[in-house]
C-alpha cells in the first residue's frame, strides 16, 4: 500500500488540510481529536510505533527522519522494514496550538 492509498482509504476521518498526497509522500493536518484513530490505523499497517511521544529519539530515528524535518521528543514515529531495510515511515507532529497534528507518511524505494 502506498502513501496516498493509506490516506484515501481512511477518507472518512476528518482531515483539516491535505498538503501533499502522492504514492511516495503524503502530508496532511488532522485535528488532535482524530490522533488516536490515525495511530490505530497506522499501527495496523506498520505495527507498533518505534518511538512513542515522550521518548527521546535515538540516533537511528534522527537519521531516518532527517530529510523530513527530524524528530523531537513530543512526536510519534512508525517504521515498516522489508528485509531489515526501511520501507516506510510515518510521523505525527503535534502543533504548538494544541489542536492540530501534522501526519507525514514516506515510502522509500526498497530496491
Secondary structure, 3 states (H helix, E strand, C coil): CCHHHHHHHCCCCCCCEEEEECCCEEEEEEEHHHHHHHHHHHHHHHCCCCECCCCCCCHHHHHHHHHHCCCCCCCEEEEEEECCEEEEEEEEEECCCCCEEEEEEEECCCC
